[in-house]
Amino acid sequence: MRQITASEAKAYMRDVEARLKTIYNLAHLPEKTRRQILTLASGANSVTGQISAYERRFCHVRK
């Protein structure tokens, strides 16, 4: 398994968030399931923020 950079991870998480929000908006599911999907999307957004904070804190040191 290969490692990916922080910027690649951030892009993947943004994609996951967008896909989950699309499912939330378009799927005809029970309300409880839709809320869980939205919660997962907000979790992906949180991870994206954590990756951004990591980049601000550490990635500039490595260059």
RAGI-V446379 format. One record per helix or strand of 2 or more residues. SS is the DSSP state (~ for helix, > for strand). FROM is the first residue (numbers start at 0). TO is the last residue. Records with the same first field share a line. If there is no record, write none. Layout:
BEGIN
SS->FROM-TO, FROM-TO
END
This chain:
BEGIN
~->5-25, 30-61
END
